[in-house]
Amino acid sequence: MIDAQDISIECIRAQAAAVLGSPQTAEEWLAEPTLALGCRSPATFLETAEGFQTVSDLLVRMEFGVYI
């Protein structure tokens, strides 16, 4: 059975692939620590709704070149 978290993870994967150019690059990015997330990997944020939003917001900022 597919649950809401599975759907959300797929949405983040699709968003990352669109921003980064390929599913493979997206998977690598999700697994690697990033300075923008306190040197934690984006995947570690995908256990909560707040974490999903944090990763999605970061991807939007990356897409539009907004780094703060």
mmJSON file of the N, C-alpha and C atoms, coordinates in Angstrom:
{"data_MODEL":{"atom_site":{
"group_PDB":["ATOM","ATOM","ATOM","ATOM","ATOM","ATOM","ATOM","ATOM","ATOM","ATOM","ATOM","ATOM","ATOM","ATOM","ATOM","ATOM","ATOM","ATOM","ATOM","ATOM","ATOM","ATOM","ATOM","ATOM","ATOM","ATOM","ATOM","ATOM","ATOM","ATOM","ATOM","ATOM","ATOM","ATOM","ATOM","ATOM","ATOM","ATOM","ATOM","ATOM","ATOM","ATOM","ATOM","ATOM","ATOM","ATOM","ATOM","ATOM","ATOM","ATOM","ATOM","ATOM","ATOM","ATOM","ATOM","ATOM","ATOM","ATOM","ATOM","ATOM","ATOM","ATOM","ATOM","ATOM","ATOM","ATOM","ATOM","ATOM","ATOM","ATOM","ATOM","ATOM","ATOM","ATOM","ATOM","ATOM","ATOM","ATOM","ATOM","ATOM","ATOM","ATOM","ATOM","ATOM","ATOM","ATOM","ATOM","ATOM","ATOM","ATOM","ATOM","ATOM","ATOM","ATOM","ATOM","ATOM","ATOM","ATOM","ATOM","ATOM","ATOM","ATOM","ATOM","ATOM","ATOM","ATOM","ATOM","ATOM","ATOM","ATOM","ATOM","ATOM","ATOM","ATOM","ATOM","ATOM","ATOM","ATOM","ATOM","ATOM","ATOM","ATOM","ATOM","ATOM","ATOM","ATOM","ATOM","ATOM","ATOM","ATOM","ATOM","ATOM","ATOM","ATOM","ATOM","ATOM","ATOM","ATOM","ATOM","ATOM","ATOM","ATOM","ATOM","ATOM","ATOM","ATOM","ATOM","ATOM","ATOM","ATOM","ATOM","ATOM","ATOM","ATOM","ATOM","ATOM","ATOM","ATOM","ATOM","ATOM","ATOM","ATOM","ATOM","ATOM","ATOM","ATOM","ATOM","ATOM","ATOM","ATOM","ATOM","ATOM","ATOM","ATOM","ATOM","ATOM","ATOM","ATOM","ATOM","ATOM","ATOM","ATOM","ATOM","ATOM","ATOM","ATOM","ATOM","ATOM","ATOM","ATOM","ATOM","ATOM","ATOM","ATOM","ATOM","ATOM","ATOM","ATOM","ATOM","ATOM","ATOM","ATOM","ATOM","ATOM"],
"id":[1,2,3,4,5,6,7,8,9,10,11,12,13,14,15,16,17,18,19,20,21,22,23,24,25,26,27,28,29,30,31,32,33,34,35,36,37,38,39,40,41,42,43,44,45,46,47,48,49,50,51,52,53,54,55,56,57,58,59,60,61,62,63,64,65,66,67,68,69,70,71,72,73,74,75,76,77,78,79,80,81,82,83,84,85,86,87,88,89,90,91,92,93,94,95,96,97,98,99,100,101,102,103,104,105,106,107,108,109,110,111,112,113,114,115,116,117,118,119,120,121,122,123,124,125,126,127,128,129,130,131,132,133,134,135,136,137,138,139,140,141,142,143,144,145,146,147,148,149,150,151,152,153,154,155,156,157,158,159,160,161,162,163,164,165,166,167,168,169,170,171,172,173,174,175,176,177,178,179,180,181,182,183,184,185,186,187,188,189,190,191,192,193,194,195,196,197,198,199,200,201,202,203,204],
"type_symbol":["N","C","C","N","C","C","N","C","C","N","C","C","N","C","C","N","C","C","N","C","C","N","C","C","N","C","C","N","C","C","N","C","C","N","C","C","N","C","C","N","C","C","N","C","C","N","C","C","N","C","C","N","C","C","N","C","C","N","C","C","N","C","C","N","C","C","N","C","C","N","C","C","N","C","C","N","C","C","N","C","C","N","C","C","N","C","C","N","C","C","N","C","C","N","C","C","N","C","C","N","C","C","N","C","C","N","C","C","N","C","C","N","C","C","N","C","C","N","C","C","N","C","C","N","C","C","N","C","C","N","C","C","N","C","C","N","C","C","N","C","C","N","C","C","N","C","C","N","C","C","N","C","C","N","C","C","N","C","C","N","C","C","N","C","C","N","C","C","N","C","C","N","C","C","N","C","C","N","C","C","N","C","C","N","C","C","N","C","C","N","C","C","N","C","C","N","C","C","N","C","C","N","C","C"],
"label_atom_id":["N","CA","C","N","CA","C","N","CA","C","N","CA","C","N","CA","C","N","CA","C","N","CA","C","N","CA","C","N","CA","C","N","CA","C","N","CA","C","N","CA","C","N","CA","C","N","CA","C","N","CA","C","N","CA","C","N","CA","C","N","CA","C","N","CA","C","N","CA","C","N","CA","C","N","CA","C","N","CA","C","N","CA","C","N","CA","C","N","CA","C","N","CA","C","N","CA","C","N","CA","C","N","CA","C","N","CA","C","N","CA","C","N","CA","C","N","CA","C","N","CA","C","N","CA","C","N","CA","C","N","CA","C","N","CA","C","N","CA","C","N","CA","C","N","CA","C","N","CA","C","N","CA","C","N","CA","C","N","CA","C","N","CA","C","N","CA","C","N","CA","C","N","CA","C","N","CA","C","N","CA","C","N","CA","C","N","CA","C","N","CA","C","N","CA","C","N","CA","C","N","CA","C","N","CA","C","N","CA","C","N","CA","C","N","CA","C","N","CA","C","N","CA","C","N","CA","C","N","CA","C","N","CA","C","N","CA","C"],
"label_alt_id":[null,null,null,null,null,null,null,null,null,null,null,null,null,null,null,null,null,null,null,null,null,null,null,null,null,null,null,null,null,null,null,null,null,null,null,null,null,null,null,null,null,null,null,null,null,null,null,null,null,null,null,null,null,null,null,null,null,null,null,null,null,null,null,null,null,null,null,null,null,null,null,null,null,null,null,null,null,null,null,null,null,null,null,null,null,null,null,null,null,null,null,null,null,null,null,null,null,null,null,null,null,null,null,null,null,null,null,null,null,null,null,null,null,null,null,null,null,null,null,null,null,null,null,null,null,null,null,null,null,null,null,null,null,null,null,null,null,null,null,null,null,null,null,null,null,null,null,null,null,null,null,null,null,null,null,null,null,null,null,null,null,null,null,null,null,null,null,null,null,null,null,null,null,null,null,null,null,null,null,null,null,null,null,null,null,null,null,null,null,null,null,null,null,null,null,null,null,null,null,null,null,null,null,null],
"label_comp_id":["MET","MET","MET","ILE","ILE","ILE","ASP","ASP","ASP","ALA","ALA","ALA","GLN","GLN","GLN","ASP","ASP","ASP","ILE","ILE","ILE","SER","SER","SER","ILE","ILE","ILE","GLU","GLU","GLU","CYS","CYS","CYS","ILE","ILE","ILE","ARG","ARG","ARG","ALA","ALA","ALA","GLN","GLN","GLN","ALA","ALA","ALA","ALA","ALA","ALA","ALA","ALA","ALA","VAL","VAL","VAL","LEU","LEU","LEU","GLY","GLY","GLY","SER","SER","SER","PRO","PRO","PRO","GLN","GLN","GLN","THR","THR","THR","ALA","ALA","ALA","GLU","GLU","GLU","GLU","GLU","GLU","TRP","TRP","TRP","LEU","LEU","LEU","ALA","ALA","ALA","GLU","GLU","GLU","PRO","PRO","PRO","THR","THR","THR","LEU","LEU","LEU","ALA","ALA","ALA","LEU","LEU","LEU","GLY","GLY","GLY","CYS","CYS","CYS","ARG","ARG","ARG","SER","SER","SER","PRO","PRO","PRO","ALA","ALA","ALA","THR","THR","THR","PHE","PHE","PHE","LEU","LEU","LEU","GLU","GLU","GLU","THR","THR","THR","ALA","ALA","ALA","GLU","GLU","GLU","GLY","GLY","GLY","PHE","PHE","PHE","GLN","GLN","GLN","THR","THR","THR","VAL","VAL","VAL","SER","SER","SER","ASP","ASP","ASP","LEU","LEU","LEU","LEU","LEU","LEU","VAL","VAL","VAL","ARG","ARG","ARG","MET","MET","MET","GLU","GLU","GLU","PHE","PHE","PHE","GLY","GLY","GLY","VAL","VAL","VAL","TYR","TYR","TYR","ILE","ILE","ILE"],
"label_asym_id":["A","A","A","A","A","A","A","A","A","A","A","A","A","A","A","A","A","A","A","A","A","A","A","A","A","A","A","A","A","A","A","A","A","A","A","A","A","A","A","A","A","A","A","A","A","A","A","A","A","A","A","A","A","A","A","A","A","A","A","A","A","A","A","A","A","A","A","A","A","A","A","A","A","A","A","A","A","A","A","A","A","A","A","A","A","A","A","A","A","A","A","A","A","A","A","A","A","A","A","A","A","A","A","A","A","A","A","A","A","A","A","A","A","A","A","A","A","A","A","A","A","A","A","A","A","A","A","A","A","A","A","A","A","A","A","A","A","A","A","A","A","A","A","A","A","A","A","A","A","A","A","A","A","A","A","A","A","A","A","A","A","A","A","A","A","A","A","A","A","A","A","A","A","A","A","A","A","A","A","A","A","A","A","A","A","A","A","A","A","A","A","A","A","A","A","A","A","A","A","A","A","A","A","A"],
"label_entity_id":["1","1","1","1","1","1","1","1","1","1","1","1","1","1","1","1","1","1","1","1","1","1","1","1","1","1","1","1","1","1","1","1","1","1","1","1","1","1","1","1","1","1","1","1","1","1","1","1","1","1","1","1","1","1","1","1","1","1","1","1","1","1","1","1","1","1","1","1","1","1","1","1","1","1","1","1","1","1","1","1","1","1","1","1","1","1","1","1","1","1","1","1","1","1","1","1","1","1","1","1","1","1","1","1","1","1","1","1","1","1","1","1","1","1","1","1","1","1","1","1","1","1","1","1","1","1","1","1","1","1","1","1","1","1","1","1","1","1","1","1","1","1","1","1","1","1","1","1","1","1","1","1","1","1","1","1","1","1","1","1","1","1","1","1","1","1","1","1","1","1","1","1","1","1","1","1","1","1","1","1","1","1","1","1","1","1","1","1","1","1","1","1","1","1","1","1","1","1","1","1","1","1","1","1"],
"label_seq_id":[1,1,1,2,2,2,3,3,3,4,4,4,5,5,5,6,6,6,7,7,7,8,8,8,9,9,9,10,10,10,11,11,11,12,12,12,13,13,13,14,14,14,15,15,15,16,16,16,17,17,17,18,18,18,19,19,19,20,20,20,21,21,21,22,22,22,23,23,23,24,24,24,25,25,25,26,26,26,27,27,27,28,28,28,29,29,29,30,30,30,31,31,31,32,32,32,33,33,33,34,34,34,35,35,35,36,36,36,37,37,37,38,38,38,39,39,39,40,40,40,41,41,41,42,42,42,43,43,43,44,44,44,45,45,45,46,46,46,47,47,47,48,48,48,49,49,49,50,50,50,51,51,51,52,52,52,53,53,53,54,54,54,55,55,55,56,56,56,57,57,57,58,58,58,59,59,59,60,60,60,61,61,61,62,62,62,63,63,63,64,64,64,65,65,65,66,66,66,67,67,67,68,68,68],
"pdbx_PDB_ins_code":[null,null,null,null,null,null,null,null,null,null,null,null,null,null,null,null,null,null,null,null,null,null,null,null,null,null,null,null,null,null,null,null,null,null,null,null,null,null,null,null,null,null,null,null,null,null,null,null,null,null,null,null,null,null,null,null,null,null,null,null,null,null,null,null,null,null,null,null,null,null,null,null,null,null,null,null,null,null,null,null,null,null,null,null,null,null,null,null,null,null,null,null,null,null,null,null,null,null,null,null,null,null,null,null,null,null,null,null,null,null,null,null,null,null,null,null,null,null,null,null,null,null,null,null,null,null,null,null,null,null,null,null,null,null,null,null,null,null,null,null,null,null,null,null,null,null,null,null,null,null,null,null,null,null,null,null,null,null,null,null,null,null,null,null,null,null,null,null,null,null,null,null,null,null,null,null,null,null,null,null,null,null,null,null,null,null,null,null,null,null,null,null,null,null,null,null,null,null,null,null,null,null,null,null],
"Cartn_x":[0.843,0.0,0.884,0.551,1.305,0.718,1.605,1.111,1.544,1.079,1.343,2.829,3.589,5.029,5.713,5.311,5.887,5.625,4.419,4.073,4.905,5.074,5.862,7.317,7.87,9.26,9.391,8.434,8.476,8.36,7.559,7.436,8.76,9.437,10.742,11.752,11.745,12.661,12.414,11.146,10.813,11.236,11.007,11.405,12.919,13.641,15.107,15.616,15.015,15.434,15.194,14.077,13.786,14.789,15.143,16.077,17.505,17.885,19.276,19.561,18.52,18.738,18.597,18.638,18.463,18.11,17.418,17.098,18.347,19.385,20.611,21.263,21.36,21.937,21.086,19.772,18.872,19.114,19.235,19.481,20.816,21.834,23.139,23.024,22.316,22.15,21.396,20.345,19.56,20.389,21.395,22.197,23.397,23.832,25.051,24.747,25.573,25.4,25.567,24.791,24.871,24.955,25.774,25.989,24.683,23.818,22.55,21.621,21.876,21.053,21.871,22.834,23.641,24.513,25.01,25.879,25.175,23.873,23.087,22.583,22.323,21.806,20.315,19.85,18.421,17.553,18.02,17.238,16.905,17.776,17.517,16.364,15.967,14.866,13.506,13.496,12.262,11.418,11.631,10.852,9.708,9.691,8.636,8.106,6.894,6.31,7.147,7.643,8.498,9.783,10.352,11.566,11.341,10.191,9.852,9.812,9.18,9.057,10.426,11.306,12.657,13.407,13.343,14.036,13.402,12.09,11.41,11.768,11.785,12.157,13.585,14.493,15.874,15.949,15.211,15.214,14.677,13.658,13.132,14.193,14.867,15.93,17.039,17.407,18.436,17.977,16.72,16.189,16.275,16.033,16.023,17.284,18.298,19.589,19.582,18.715,18.623,19.336,20.48,21.242,21.403,20.833,20.965,21.377],
"Cartn_y":[-1.188,0.0,1.245,2.203,3.447,4.439,5.043,6.03,7.435,8.409,9.816,10.125,9.503,9.778,9.284,8.12,7.613,8.579,9.115,10.07,11.335,11.803,13.013,12.818,11.66,11.378,11.386,10.803,10.808,12.224,13.056,14.46,15.192,14.965,15.598,15.09,13.781,13.229,13.868,14.022,14.63,16.095,16.814,18.22,18.34,17.485,17.519,17.181,16.203,15.834,16.986,17.683,18.817,19.949,20.205,21.295,20.919,19.677,19.26,18.621,18.321,17.869,16.385,15.541,14.114,13.397,12.263,11.488,11.009,10.634,10.162,11.278,12.458,13.594,13.928,13.832,14.099,13.113,11.836,10.819,11.063,11.43,11.737,12.942,13.983,15.189,14.885,14.076,13.731,12.986,12.251,11.436,12.169,13.238,13.935,15.08,15.229,16.375,17.688,18.674,19.98,21.077,22.051,23.15,23.88,24.013,24.735,24.068,22.794,22.067,21.686,22.514,22.259,21.034,20.795,19.641,18.305,18.304,17.066,16.798,15.548,15.225,15.561,15.974,16.255,15.05,13.854,12.651,12.54,13.042,12.936,13.83,14.762,15.672,15.109,14.021,13.537,12.644,12.76,11.973,12.769,14.09,14.928,15.876,16.376,17.341,18.613,19.041,20.238,20.015,18.821,18.495,18.482,17.914,17.95,19.38,20.256,21.658,22.321,21.999,22.563,22.179,20.912,20.439,21.041,21.084,21.671,23.148,23.877,25.294,25.477,24.612,24.694,24.464,23.499,23.229,24.421,25.079,26.272,27.365,27.558,28.567,28.227,26.955,26.536,26.788,26.481,26.663,28.123,29.033,30.449,31.188,30.441,31.053,31.919,31.613,32.381,31.605,32.096,31.44,32.393,32.009,32.842,31.984],
"Cartn_z":[0.0,0.0,0.0,-0.83,-0.926,0.068,0.872,1.828,1.423,2.174,1.851,1.857,2.757,2.812,1.541,1.039,-0.213,-1.367,-1.423,-2.475,-2.326,-1.093,-0.849,-1.245,-0.94,-1.318,-2.835,-3.531,-4.989,-5.536,-4.896,-5.324,-5.152,-4.04,-3.801,-4.821,-5.095,-6.105,-7.47,-7.84,-9.126,-9.156,-8.071,-7.998,-8.106,-7.387,-7.429,-8.827,-9.479,-10.836,-11.808,-11.648,-12.521,-12.31,-11.063,-10.759,-11.14,-10.873,-11.055,-12.41,-13.182,-14.542,-14.812,-13.78,-14.026,-12.722,-12.834,-11.636,-10.893,-11.632,-10.988,-10.173,-10.738,-10.022,-8.804,-8.938,-7.819,-6.68,-6.999,-5.963,-5.253,-6.019,-5.418,-4.496,-4.941,-4.14,-2.851,-2.945,-1.761,-0.716,-1.15,-0.238,0.359,-0.283,0.151,1.12,2.155,3.059,2.287,2.69,2.045,3.101,2.838,3.772,4.077,3.077,3.244,4.26,4.547,5.519,6.756,7.08,8.275,8.149,6.95,6.648,6.87,6.68,6.714,5.301,5.001,3.672,3.605,2.439,2.29,2.663,2.382,2.682,4.169,5.031,6.475,6.918,6.061,6.389,5.978,5.244,4.64,5.55,6.841,7.798,8.416,8.194,8.758,7.689,7.904,6.966,6.92,8.071,8.12,7.33,7.446,6.705,5.201,4.767,3.343,2.852,3.622,3.218,3.15,4.089,4.107,2.833,2.462,1.262,0.006,-0.041,-1.194,-1.336,-0.231,-0.267,-0.769,-0.328,-0.791,-2.295,-2.795,-4.229,-5.017,-4.508,-5.185,-5.201,-4.078,-4.029,-5.019,-5.11,-6.064,-7.501,-7.78,-9.127,-9.578,-8.65,-8.993,-8.604,-8.133,-7.818,-6.582,-5.626,-4.385,-3.279,-2.874,-1.814,-0.66,0.475,1.682,2.845],
"occupancy":[1.0,1.0,1.0,1.0,1.0,1.0,1.0,1.0,1.0,1.0,1.0,1.0,1.0,1.0,1.0,1.0,1.0,1.0,1.0,1.0,1.0,1.0,1.0,1.0,1.0,1.0,1.0,1.0,1.0,1.0,1.0,1.0,1.0,1.0,1.0,1.0,1.0,1.0,1.0,1.0,1.0,1.0,1.0,1.0,1.0,1.0,1.0,1.0,1.0,1.0,1.0,1.0,1.0,1.0,1.0,1.0,1.0,1.0,1.0,1.0,1.0,1.0,1.0,1.0,1.0,1.0,1.0,1.0,1.0,1.0,1.0,1.0,1.0,1.0,1.0,1.0,1.0,1.0,1.0,1.0,1.0,1.0,1.0,1.0,1.0,1.0,1.0,1.0,1.0,1.0,1.0,1.0,1.0,1.0,1.0,1.0,1.0,1.0,1.0,1.0,1.0,1.0,1.0,1.0,1.0,1.0,1.0,1.0,1.0,1.0,1.0,1.0,1.0,1.0,1.0,1.0,1.0,1.0,1.0,1.0,1.0,1.0,1.0,1.0,1.0,1.0,1.0,1.0,1.0,1.0,1.0,1.0,1.0,1.0,1.0,1.0,1.0,1.0,1.0,1.0,1.0,1.0,1.0,1.0,1.0,1.0,1.0,1.0,1.0,1.0,1.0,1.0,1.0,1.0,1.0,1.0,1.0,1.0,1.0,1.0,1.0,1.0,1.0,1.0,1.0,1.0,1.0,1.0,1.0,1.0,1.0,1.0,1.0,1.0,1.0,1.0,1.0,1.0,1.0,1.0,1.0,1.0,1.0,1.0,1.0,1.0,1.0,1.0,1.0,1.0,1.0,1.0,1.0,1.0,1.0,1.0,1.0,1.0,1.0,1.0,1.0,1.0,1.0,1.0],
"B_iso_or_equiv":[0.0,0.0,0.0,0.0,0.0,0.0,0.0,0.0,0.0,0.0,0.0,0.0,0.0,0.0,0.0,0.0,0.0,0.0,0.0,0.0,0.0,0.0,0.0,0.0,0.0,0.0,0.0,0.0,0.0,0.0,0.0,0.0,0.0,0.0,0.0,0.0,0.0,0.0,0.0,0.0,0.0,0.0,0.0,0.0,0.0,0.0,0.0,0.0,0.0,0.0,0.0,0.0,0.0,0.0,0.0,0.0,0.0,0.0,0.0,0.0,0.0,0.0,0.0,0.0,0.0,0.0,0.0,0.0,0.0,0.0,0.0,0.0,0.0,0.0,0.0,0.0,0.0,0.0,0.0,0.0,0.0,0.0,0.0,0.0,0.0,0.0,0.0,0.0,0.0,0.0,0.0,0.0,0.0,0.0,0.0,0.0,0.0,0.0,0.0,0.0,0.0,0.0,0.0,0.0,0.0,0.0,0.0,0.0,0.0,0.0,0.0,0.0,0.0,0.0,0.0,0.0,0.0,0.0,0.0,0.0,0.0,0.0,0.0,0.0,0.0,0.0,0.0,0.0,0.0,0.0,0.0,0.0,0.0,0.0,0.0,0.0,0.0,0.0,0.0,0.0,0.0,0.0,0.0,0.0,0.0,0.0,0.0,0.0,0.0,0.0,0.0,0.0,0.0,0.0,0.0,0.0,0.0,0.0,0.0,0.0,0.0,0.0,0.0,0.0,0.0,0.0,0.0,0.0,0.0,0.0,0.0,0.0,0.0,0.0,0.0,0.0,0.0,0.0,0.0,0.0,0.0,0.0,0.0,0.0,0.0,0.0,0.0,0.0,0.0,0.0,0.0,0.0,0.0,0.0,0.0,0.0,0.0,0.0,0.0,0.0,0.0,0.0,0.0,0.0],
"pdbx_formal_charge":[null,null,null,null,null,null,null,null,null,null,null,null,null,null,null,null,null,null,null,null,null,null,null,null,null,null,null,null,null,null,null,null,null,null,null,null,null,null,null,null,null,null,null,null,null,null,null,null,null,null,null,null,null,null,null,null,null,null,null,null,null,null,null,null,null,null,null,null,null,null,null,null,null,null,null,null,null,null,null,null,null,null,null,null,null,null,null,null,null,null,null,null,null,null,null,null,null,null,null,null,null,null,null,null,null,null,null,null,null,null,null,null,null,null,null,null,null,null,null,null,null,null,null,null,null,null,null,null,null,null,null,null,null,null,null,null,null,null,null,null,null,null,null,null,null,null,null,null,null,null,null,null,null,null,null,null,null,null,null,null,null,null,null,null,null,null,null,null,null,null,null,null,null,null,null,null,null,null,null,null,null,null,null,null,null,null,null,null,null,null,null,null,null,null,null,null,null,null,null,null,null,null,null,null],
"auth_seq_id":[1,1,1,2,2,2,3,3,3,4,4,4,5,5,5,6,6,6,7,7,7,8,8,8,9,9,9,10,10,10,11,11,11,12,12,12,13,13,13,14,14,14,15,15,15,16,16,16,17,17,17,18,18,18,19,19,19,20,20,20,21,21,21,22,22,22,23,23,23,24,24,24,25,25,25,26,26,26,27,27,27,28,28,28,29,29,29,30,30,30,31,31,31,32,32,32,33,33,33,34,34,34,35,35,35,36,36,36,37,37,37,38,38,38,39,39,39,40,40,40,41,41,41,42,42,42,43,43,43,44,44,44,45,45,45,46,46,46,47,47,47,48,48,48,49,49,49,50,50,50,51,51,51,52,52,52,53,53,53,54,54,54,55,55,55,56,56,56,57,57,57,58,58,58,59,59,59,60,60,60,61,61,61,62,62,62,63,63,63,64,64,64,65,65,65,66,66,66,67,67,67,68,68,68],
"auth_comp_id":["MET","MET","MET","ILE","ILE","ILE","ASP","ASP","ASP","ALA","ALA","ALA","GLN","GLN","GLN","ASP","ASP","ASP","ILE","ILE","ILE","SER","SER","SER","ILE","ILE","ILE","GLU","GLU","GLU","CYS","CYS","CYS","ILE","ILE","ILE","ARG","ARG","ARG","ALA","ALA","ALA","GLN","GLN","GLN","ALA","ALA","ALA","ALA","ALA","ALA","ALA","ALA","ALA","VAL","VAL","VAL","LEU","LEU","LEU","GLY","GLY","GLY","SER","SER","SER","PRO","PRO","PRO","GLN","GLN","GLN","THR","THR","THR","ALA","ALA","ALA","GLU","GLU","GLU","GLU","GLU","GLU","TRP","TRP","TRP","LEU","LEU","LEU","ALA","ALA","ALA","GLU","GLU","GLU","PRO","PRO","PRO","THR","THR","THR","LEU","LEU","LEU","ALA","ALA","ALA","LEU","LEU","LEU","GLY","GLY","GLY","CYS","CYS","CYS","ARG","ARG","ARG","SER","SER","SER","PRO","PRO","PRO","ALA","ALA","ALA","THR","THR","THR","PHE","PHE","PHE","LEU","LEU","LEU","GLU","GLU","GLU","THR","THR","THR","ALA","ALA","ALA","GLU","GLU","GLU","GLY","GLY","GLY","PHE","PHE","PHE","GLN","GLN","GLN","THR","THR","THR","VAL","VAL","VAL","SER","SER","SER","ASP","ASP","ASP","LEU","LEU","LEU","LEU","LEU","LEU","VAL","VAL","VAL","ARG","ARG","ARG","MET","MET","MET","GLU","GLU","GLU","PHE","PHE","PHE","GLY","GLY","GLY","VAL","VAL","VAL","TYR","TYR","TYR","ILE","ILE","ILE"],
"auth_asym_id":["A","A","A","A","A","A","A","A","A","A","A","A","A","A","A","A","A","A","A","A","A","A","A","A","A","A","A","A","A","A","A","A","A","A","A","A","A","A","A","A","A","A","A","A","A","A","A","A","A","A","A","A","A","A","A","A","A","A","A","A","A","A","A","A","A","A","A","A","A","A","A","A","A","A","A","A","A","A","A","A","A","A","A","A","A","A","A","A","A","A","A","A","A","A","A","A","A","A","A","A","A","A","A","A","A","A","A","A","A","A","A","A","A","A","A","A","A","A","A","A","A","A","A","A","A","A","A","A","A","A","A","A","A","A","A","A","A","A","A","A","A","A","A","A","A","A","A","A","A","A","A","A","A","A","A","A","A","A","A","A","A","A","A","A","A","A","A","A","A","A","A","A","A","A","A","A","A","A","A","A","A","A","A","A","A","A","A","A","A","A","A","A","A","A","A","A","A","A","A","A","A","A","A","A"],
"auth_atom_id":["N","CA","C","N","CA","C","N","CA","C","N","CA","C","N","CA","C","N","CA","C","N","CA","C","N","CA","C","N","CA","C","N","CA","C","N","CA","C","N","CA","C","N","CA","C","N","CA","C","N","CA","C","N","CA","C","N","CA","C","N","CA","C","N","CA","C","N","CA","C","N","CA","C","N","CA","C","N","CA","C","N","CA","C","N","CA","C","N","CA","C","N","CA","C","N","CA","C","N","CA","C","N","CA","C","N","CA","C","N","CA","C","N","CA","C","N","CA","C","N","CA","C","N","CA","C","N","CA","C","N","CA","C","N","CA","C","N","CA","C","N","CA","C","N","CA","C","N","CA","C","N","CA","C","N","CA","C","N","CA","C","N","CA","C","N","CA","C","N","CA","C","N","CA","C","N","CA","C","N","CA","C","N","CA","C","N","CA","C","N","CA","C","N","CA","C","N","CA","C","N","CA","C","N","CA","C","N","CA","C","N","CA","C","N","CA","C","N","CA","C","N","CA","C","N","CA","C","N","CA","C","N","CA","C","N","CA","C"],
"pdbx_PDB_model_num":[1,1,1,1,1,1,1,1,1,1,1,1,1,1,1,1,1,1,1,1,1,1,1,1,1,1,1,1,1,1,1,1,1,1,1,1,1,1,1,1,1,1,1,1,1,1,1,1,1,1,1,1,1,1,1,1,1,1,1,1,1,1,1,1,1,1,1,1,1,1,1,1,1,1,1,1,1,1,1,1,1,1,1,1,1,1,1,1,1,1,1,1,1,1,1,1,1,1,1,1,1,1,1,1,1,1,1,1,1,1,1,1,1,1,1,1,1,1,1,1,1,1,1,1,1,1,1,1,1,1,1,1,1,1,1,1,1,1,1,1,1,1,1,1,1,1,1,1,1,1,1,1,1,1,1,1,1,1,1,1,1,1,1,1,1,1,1,1,1,1,1,1,1,1,1,1,1,1,1,1,1,1,1,1,1,1,1,1,1,1,1,1,1,1,1,1,1,1,1,1,1,1,1,1]
}}}
